[in-house]
Amino acid sequence: MLNQVTLEGFVVSRWQYKGDAFLRLAHHRPRRKGEIIHSDYVTVRVEQEAEVLPKLQQGDLVRVIGEVRGKDILEPLGRVLQKARLNVELAPELENLIVPRPTAYILAQQVNLIDSKAEAYEKAAKAAGRPVKIRPRQEEVTIEPEIMYEGAT
């Protein structure tokens, strides 16, 4: 069966966990005139063995190519309900009951920088006919020393 994903989104955050790099992307859905922007948030996992991960910062637009993976995360029931923003009173003995919470993510095979935050702002400002002040891009430490930059041109 085919399991291939290509997704473009804006970097919301990035972190490391057990040697793998993770990105949280906001994918803006197409909108009709007068509608507000709606975003879907997706977690992307980049394994240690992956050889490409550009220097990214919040607001950068990236294209990810990979596959969908699923996993159960073991968490206390109280935490699961808190993340779901459900205002539910639990008996104290259930608060710390460990339950599996299913989740899906993209396992990245390739991550390419499409537009830096500054470039994205410049394009939006130009389209809107408004000048915008751009702060210089901050240098950022790569996630792993052996990961090389292969950004889009």
C-alpha positions as CSV (number, residue, x, y, z in Angstrom):
1,M,0.0,0.0,0.0
2,L,1.1,3.5,-0.7
3,N,2.1,5.7,2.3
4,Q,3.6,8.9,1.0
5,V,3.0,12.4,2.3
6,T,4.1,15.8,1.0
7,L,3.1,18.7,3.2
8,E,4.0,22.4,3.4
9,G,3.7,24.3,6.6
10,F,5.1,27.0,8.8
11,V,7.5,25.9,11.6
12,V,5.7,26.5,15.0
13,S,8.3,24.8,17.2
14,R,11.2,22.3,17.1
15,W,12.7,20.1,19.8
16,Q,14.7,16.9,20.3
17,Y,13.6,13.8,22.1
18,K,15.7,10.6,22.4
19,G,18.1,11.7,19.6
20,D,15.4,12.4,17.0
21,A,14.4,15.9,15.9
22,F,10.8,17.0,15.9
23,L,9.0,19.9,14.2
24,R,5.5,21.2,14.8
25,L,4.1,22.6,11.6
26,A,1.0,24.8,11.0
27,H,-0.6,24.0,7.6
28,H,-3.0,26.8,6.6
29,R,-6.1,25.5,4.8
30,P,-7.1,27.3,1.7
31,R,-9.7,29.9,2.5
32,R,-12.6,31.5,0.7
33,K,-12.9,35.3,0.5
34,G,-13.7,36.8,3.9
35,E,-12.9,33.6,5.9
36,I,-10.3,33.6,8.6
37,I,-7.2,31.4,8.3
38,H,-7.7,27.9,9.7
39,S,-4.6,25.8,10.5
40,D,-4.0,22.2,11.0
41,Y,-1.0,21.3,13.3
42,V,1.1,18.3,12.4
43,T,4.1,16.8,14.2
44,V,7.1,15.8,12.1
45,R,9.7,13.4,13.3
46,V,13.2,13.5,11.7
47,E,15.3,10.4,12.8
48,Q,18.9,10.7,13.7
49,E,19.9,8.8,10.6
50,A,18.3,11.5,8.4
51,E,21.0,13.5,6.6
52,V,19.0,16.6,5.9
53,L,17.5,19.2,8.2
54,P,17.9,22.8,7.3
55,K,18.6,25.5,10.0
56,L,15.0,26.4,10.8
57,Q,13.4,29.0,13.0
58,Q,9.8,29.7,13.9
59,G,7.9,31.1,10.9
60,D,9.9,29.4,8.2
61,L,7.9,27.7,5.4
62,V,9.1,24.1,4.8
63,R,8.1,21.2,2.6
64,V,8.2,17.8,4.2
65,I,8.2,14.5,2.3
66,G,7.7,11.4,4.3
67,E,5.2,8.8,5.5
68,V,2.4,8.7,8.1
69,R,3.2,6.7,11.3
70,G,1.2,6.1,14.3
71,K,2.0,5.3,17.9
72,D,0.4,5.1,21.4
73,I,1.7,7.4,24.0
74,L,1.2,6.3,27.6
75,E,0.0,9.2,29.7
76,P,-2.0,9.7,32.9
77,L,-5.8,10.0,32.2
78,G,-5.9,13.5,33.8
79,R,-3.2,14.8,31.4
80,V,-5.1,13.3,28.4
81,L,-8.3,15.1,29.4
82,Q,-6.4,18.3,30.1
83,K,-4.8,18.2,26.6
84,A,-8.3,17.6,25.1
85,R,-9.4,20.8,27.0
86,L,-12.2,18.8,28.6
87,N,-13.4,20.3,31.9
88,V,-14.1,16.9,33.6
89,E,-13.8,16.2,37.3
90,L,-12.0,12.9,37.9
91,A,-11.9,10.8,41.0
92,P,-8.4,11.2,42.5
93,E,-7.6,7.5,41.9
94,L,-8.3,7.9,38.2
95,E,-6.3,11.1,37.8
96,N,-3.0,9.1,37.5
97,L,-4.3,6.1,35.7
98,I,-2.0,5.4,32.8
99,V,-3.8,5.0,29.5
100,P,-2.6,4.8,25.9
101,R,-3.3,7.9,23.8
102,P,-3.1,7.2,20.0
103,T,-1.3,9.8,17.9
104,A,-0.1,10.1,14.3
105,Y,2.9,12.0,12.9
106,I,4.9,12.3,9.7
107,L,8.2,10.4,9.6
108,A,10.3,12.8,7.4
109,Q,12.5,11.5,4.7
110,Q,13.2,15.0,3.4
111,V,12.8,18.5,4.8
112,N,13.3,21.5,2.5
113,L,13.2,25.2,3.4
114,I,10.8,26.9,1.0
115,D,10.8,30.4,2.4
116,S,12.5,31.9,5.4
117,K,10.3,33.8,7.8
118,A,11.7,37.1,6.4
119,E,11.0,36.0,2.8
120,A,7.5,35.0,3.7
121,Y,6.8,38.4,5.4
122,E,8.4,40.3,2.4
123,K,6.1,38.5,-0.1
124,A,3.0,39.1,2.0
125,A,3.9,42.8,2.5
126,K,4.5,43.2,-1.2
127,A,1.2,41.5,-2.1
128,A,-0.6,43.8,0.4
129,G,1.3,46.9,-0.8
130,R,2.6,47.7,2.6
131,P,6.3,48.0,3.7
132,V,7.4,45.8,6.5
133,K,10.5,45.9,8.6
134,I,12.5,42.7,8.5
135,R,14.8,41.7,11.3
136,P,17.9,39.8,10.2
137,R,17.8,36.0,10.5
138,Q,19.2,34.7,13.7
139,E,21.8,32.1,13.4
140,E,20.7,28.8,15.0
141,V,22.6,25.8,16.1
142,T,21.9,22.7,14.1
143,I,20.2,19.8,15.9
144,E,23.0,17.3,15.3
145,P,26.6,18.1,14.2
146,E,26.5,15.5,11.4
147,I,23.2,16.9,9.9
148,M,23.9,18.8,6.7
149,Y,22.0,21.7,5.3
150,E,20.3,21.0,2.0
151,G,17.8,23.9,1.7
152,A,15.7,24.8,-1.4
153,T,17.3,27.3,-3.7
